[in-house]
Amino acid sequence: MKKLKIAIYDFTDCEGCEVKLCSIKEKLVDLVESFDIVNWRLAQDACLDGPYDAAIIEGTPVTEHEVALLKELREKSALIIALGACASIAGIPGIMNRSERKKWYDKIYGKGYKPAGIDALPLSAYIKVDHMIHGCPIDEDELVRTLEELRAGKTPCYRGYSVCFECKQAGNPCRLLNKEICFGPITQGGCKAVCVSAGSPCYGCFGYREEGNIEGLVRILRGFATPAEIRAHLTMFFNQIPEYKAAFDNALKKKVVRKVKP
């Protein structure tokens, strides 16, 4: 069987997701028998040009050069796979809004500094992305599952459930019932509810689940959290996803009807 030509690229990020890629060890060795990794800066000296059967890209482009390279990779690759939250939803780099950048440039670098960087946006802001391996960092099993589907000649698919399902499996008490903010109901499963199991809320690093009910979640959150608190939670991983922000804004604008006990 012909090996698939794979390229692995990284833009601006912490490279934690590529470390996760290396951490699957024996499984990676087994999977590599089906792949020909022809371009991977972190793991090899010789890097071949496309075309590629798939390009796996970590990080978010924050320079014009990176944006140009991303568009070039789209032209050369049959599939583009976003690796991690920075690539799929802009991640931590996307927390800062454009309006705040100048203030921090002046404070950190001085008023004469001329930045080369641009806004941190997900890959999908510039090109079509065929699949996203979500997470900050990614989960090794999700990575292996995606690679196995590629090996089988399939386009990778997403989990058909939210983080809430995995919370139930882990025996976690529901944060919403305890009047604590959590985005688990609208977030794709696959993370094994690791954050909630450790006592943290779900911020949605595994990306929005298509069947997620944002309006319903906001209605519940408004019962114990202010709009400002909800928006602050939203900015952790959804700050650069306009359609999600718009859905939250529309839900937050609706009047909250509180039932009065007889």
N, C-alpha and C positions, 0 to 999 in steps of 0.2 A: 504494500500500500504506500502511495506517495506521501511523504511527510509534508505537513503544513508549514509554510514559511511564516515565522512569527518574529515580530520586532517589539522590543520593550523600550519605551521612551519615558522620560520624566521631565516635567517642567518645574515650576516653583512649588516646593513642598518640603516636608521633613524627611522624605524617603522611607518613612516607617512602613508603608504598604509594600515596598519592594523588599524590605527586611522580612516581612511576613511571607513574601514569595520565596525567599531563600529558606525560610524556617520549615517548609514542608518536606525538606530533605529527601528521604527515600522515595516519597511519592512523586517529587519533582523529577528524580532520576528515572522513575518508571514512565512518567508522562512524556519526558523529553524524547523517549524512543519513538513517539508518534509525531514529534515536532522538530523542526529545524530552526532553532533560535539563531537568526542570522544577524541580529543587531540588538545589543544590550550593553550599554556603556559601562554599567557597574560590574559586569561579569566577564567581559572579553575585550581583547585589543582590536581584533579585526571586526569591522562592522560593515555589512553589505547593504547596498541600496535596494529599494523595492523593485518590483511590486511585492506586497506581502499578502498572505491570506488573512492575517489579522495583525493589527497593531494594538498593543496593550499600553495605555498611557496613564501615568500617574501625575498628579499635580495640576495646578491651574496656570495657564499662560498669563504672565504679567508684564510682558514686553512685546513690542510689535514684532520682534524677531521670532519669539515663541509662537505668536499667532500665525505668522507666515509659515512656520514649520508645521504647525498643526494642520493648516489647510493643505499643505503639500502631502502630509501623511494621509489625509482623507482621500486624496486623488490616487495615492499609491496602494491603498489597502482595501481589500474586500470587506473587512469588518473593522470597526473601531470599538475598542472596549475600554471604558473608563475604569481606572483602578483606584478605588478609594474615594472618600468624600470630597477631597479637594478637586478631583477631576469631575466627579459626577454632580456635585451641588455647590462647588466653590469652597466648601469646608471652612476651616478657621481663617484662611486668608480673606474670605469674603465677608467677615464680620464688619470690617471698616467700610463705611460709605464714602463715596467720592467727596461729599461736602466736608468731611472731617480730615481728609488727607493733608491739605495745606497746613492746617493747624499743627499736626504732628510732624510734618516735614520741617516746619520752622522751628519747632521746639527741640527736635532731636538733632537736626543737621544744620540749623541756622537759616536765616532768611535768604541767603544767597544761593542756597542749594537748588539745583535744577534736576528734578527727578526724571528718570527714564521709564519708571514703571507706570502701568495703566491699572484700571480697576481689575480686581480678581473676580473672574466670572467662570462658570462651569464650561466644560468643553462644548456643550450643546448650544452655548451662546454664539458659537462661530461655525460649527459643523454639525452634521448628523452623527449621532452616537448610536451604535447598534445595540450595545448592552452596557450596563453599569454594574460593577462589583462594588457595592456600597460599603461604608464603614469607616471609622476613624479610630484605629486602623481597620483594615478588612479582616474578615474571619477566614481562617485557613480552609475550613470545610467549604465555604462558599467559593473560594478560589479554585479548589480542586474540582468541585462540581461543575464550574464553568469550563474549566479546561477539559474535563471528561466529555462534556457536551460538544465542545469543539472537535474533539478527537472522533466523536461519533458522527460528525458531519451535521450537527444540529446548530441552529441559532440558539444561544443560551436563553433561558427563561428565568422569571422571577418566582419567588416563593408566593404561594397563594394564600398567605395569611399575614396577620400583623404581629407586632411584638407582643401584644396581649396574650396570644396563644402560647408563646414561649414563657411568658411570665407565669401562666397557669401551670405549665409543665414544671417550672422551677419551684412552684409553691410560694410565689411572692404574693404578699397582700397587695390589693389594688391601691395605687397611690391616689387615684381619683376619689375613691370611696373614703380615703383618709384626708381628702381636701388638700391634695398636693398636686402641683402642675406636672403633667406627663403627656408626651406626644405618642405614647405607645399605640393607641388605637388607630392612628393614621400613618404609622410608620411600617415599612416592609419588615417582615420577619427575616431571620437568618443570622441575627447577632447573638442568639441564645439568651437574650435579655440580660446580658452581662452587667450593664450599668445599673439597672434596677436591682438586680441581685446583690450588688455591692452597696446599695443604699442611695444611689444617685437617680435623678429623674431621667426619663428618655427624652433626649433633645432631637431625635430624628435623624441621626447620622446615617442610617440605612436607607434614607430616602422615602419619599411619599409613596404610600400604597395607592394605586389607582382607584380602588374602591373606597378609600378613606372618606369619612364624613366630617369635613372640617367644620361645617356649621353646627353639627351635633356636638362635636368636641368643645367648640367655643361656648356653646350654650351651657355645657356642664362647668367649664372653667369659670365662666362669669358668676357662678354661684359662690365662689370663694376667692377669686383672684381679680385684680383690676386689669383694665385693658393695657395699661403700661407694663404690668408684670407679664402678661401674656405675650406682648410684642417683644419684650426683652428676651423671653425664652425662644421666640421665633427666630431672632437674629443669630442664634448660635450656628445653625446650619441652613436656614432657609432665607437668609438675608438677600441673596442674589437670584432668587427664583421668583420673578414678577407675578406669575399666575398664582403661586401659593400665597404670596403676600396680599394680592388682591382679594383672594378668597377669604383670608383672615380678616382683612379690613372690612369687607362687606358683612361678614358675620358679626364683627365687633360693633358695627354701626346699628345693628338691629336692636330694637328696644327689648330689654330684659323684662319679661313678665314674671313676677314672683307670686306664687300662690300664697294666699293668706289662710292660715289654719282656722277652721270654724271654732 
